[in-house]
Amino acid sequence: MGAKAWFVAYYNGDPKEILRQGPQLDRTASLALAKRLLPGIEWPEGGEGSLDVLNPDEGEVFVGDYGDLRIVAHSELSADRLSEIDPRWHDTTLGSTVYVHAMHSFVDFFAFAIWKDGKLVRALSVSPDSGVMEDIGTRLPFETPYWDGQHWVETGEGEEPYPLPFHPLELAEESLLTHLGFQFEGKPDAWVCDPMDISILHLEAHRAHEQARRDNLPERQKPWWKFW
């Protein structure tokens, strides 16, 4: 597995049905959303990418406004405890359901958090080095087989057992499929869309503005791992 991603999705209805229809990117609304979530930064209008890549570097933001579904990828969403991200990222005026997803293959890290009507209902953060960093709320049905040991990680003879009852990236892909209906790697036959077919706006800030913003972030909102 080699996927990396850090993004938030806002929606009121079923995002899978929206993605199934192959929605068109609203560039004007997407740019406005970037300015709303990251004020005080100049965002020159940029090019486009697709939903198969949601791991912008520092100083970049990927934004997709598709009507009742909005997806925003930004490095600030790579924090190890997503329940503690700045409240502007789970603004209920952008969607009654807010789903935040972060994963990094280099360190087998996965975290997700869900707010419904402004209330945090689930947050999880795991990696083999740090263990369970966050486990808030009732575990969701898609998680159960993983916690029950149905997806053990096989190790070679003489190797230490994997420190978790599942591989975080496998759970990450299952979470993506459950909530948005696609994956970066996994089971294409089960996807509602190919993420490569859905456009997302790519924007790059002036570096000085973005560095100043990051310097003002609380330590707890910064990722514990280094970007690779």
N, C-alpha and C positions, 0 to 999 in steps of 0.2 A: 504494500500500500504506500502511496506517495502523495496523498492529498493534504492540502493546507487550505484553511478557510477561516474567516472571521466576519460574520455578518448578522444582520437583524432583518426579520421579515414582519411586516405589519399587515393584518387582514381582519375582516369582519366575518366573511363567509368561509367557504372552503377554498383555500389557495390552489389545491390540486385541480379543481374544475377550471379555474382561471388559466393555469398553465397548460392544461389539456387543450385549450382553445388556441394556443400559440399567440399570446397577447402581443400587441405592438408597443414598443417603448415610446412613452411620452417624454421627449427630451426637455421640453420647457418645464414641465412639472418636476422632472427629475432634478434639473438644475436648481429649481426653487427649493426642493427638499434638502439638497446638499447645503444650501445657504442657511436654511432654517436650523438644521441639526449642528452645523459647524459655523456659527456666525463669526464675523470679524476676519474671515479668511477670503482672499480673492480666489475664485475658482474659474479660471479661463475655460470657456467651453471646449470640450475635448472630443476624443473619438469614442468608438464603441468596442466593447468586448462581448462576452456571453457568460451565461450563468455557470458554465463549467469551470470558470476561474473566479474565485471570490476571495482572493488573498492579496489585497492591495498593499503596497509598501507604505512606509511612513510618508506622509505628505500627499498621499493619493486617497481618493474615495471613489467607489463604484456605486452608482445609484440607478435604480430602475423603478419608475412609477408606471404601474400597469392598471390604474384605476383603483379597484378594491384590494389590490396587492401592491405593496411597496417593499423593495429589497435594497438594503444599504450595506455595503461592505467597507469597513474602516478598521485600522489597526487598534483603535481604542477598544474594539469589541473582542480583542484577544486576551483579555484579562483572565486570570486563573479562577477568580470567583465572580461569576457574571452577575450574581445577585447584588453586587456592590457597584455596578457601573453607574455612571451619572444618570439621574432620573430622566433626563431629556431623551435618552435612548429608548425608554419604555413609555413614551407619551401616548395616552389612550386616545387622543384626538387623531392619531395616525392609524389606529386600528384597535378594536376591542381585544384582539389577541396579539401579543408580541412574542415572537420566538427568536431567541438569540442563540447562535451556534458558533462554536470555536473548536478547531481541531488542528493539530500539527503533527505530521508523520515523523519528523525527526526525533521527537521525544515521546511518541505514542500518547499524546495529550488530547483529551476531549472534554468539552464542557458545553452545557446548554442550560437555558433558563426560559421559563414561560410565565408571562403575566396575562391574566384574564381580567378585563374590566378594572385594570389598575392594581390588581392583587397578584403578588408573586405566588404561584401555585406549585412550581417545581424548579429546582436548580441542582445540578450535578456537575462535579468537576473531578476528573480522575486521570492519573498517569501512573505508570509503574514505579517511577522514582519517588513520587510524593504521595502515592496512595490515593485515598479518597479525601480530597481537599474540601469538598462541599457536597452535602447530601440533604437538601431541604425539600420538604413536602412528600406527598405520597408517590411512590414509584409508579410509573405509567406502564400499561399493559405490554408495550413493545419491549420494555426493559426486563420483564420477568424472566424469560428464558436465559438471559445473560447472567443475572444474579443467581439463578437456580443451578448454574453450572453446566448448562447445555451447550456452551460455547467455549470450553476450556482451550487454552493455548498450549499446543503440544511443544515440548522442548526436547532437545537431543539428550542422548544417554550421558549421564554425568553432569548435566547442566542443572542449575537451580530451577525449581518450579517458577512459572511466571507469577509475579506477585499479586495479580488480580484474577478473578474467576472468568475473565473475558478480555479480549483485546479492545482497548478503547476506540480504536479506529473502526472496528467492526460495529460497535454500538453506535458510533457517530453516523455511519452510513445507514444503519437501520433507522435512526432518528430522522435523518433527511428524508428517507422514503416515507416514513409515517407522517411527517408534518407537511412536506412539500411535494412528495410524489416523484422525486428524482434522486439520483446519487452521483457522486463523482466516480466511484468505482463500485461495482456490485452486480445488480440484477436488472439489466436494461429491459428485459421483457416485462418487468413490473412497473416501469416508469410511465408516468402520464405524459412526459415529453422528454426530448433529448435536450439537456441544458445548453448544448452548443447552438441550438436553434433559437434561443431566447436572448435578445440583445439587452445590454446594460451599458449605461453611460459611464465612461472613464474620465475622471477629472484629476488634475494635478495642481496642488496649491503652490504658491510661492513659498520656498523653503523656509524663509525667515519667519513667516506667519505661522507655519505648522510647527516649527521647533518651539516657538514661544508658547503655543498652546500646550504642547506636550510637557514643557518644563513646569507648567502650572498644574499638571495633573497630580492628585494624591498618589502616593506610592502604591496603595492597595488597588488602584485602577490600572496599574501598569502590568504587562505580562511578566511572569517569572522566568520565561525562557527567552533566549535571544532569537531574533529573526534570522532565517537562513535563506 
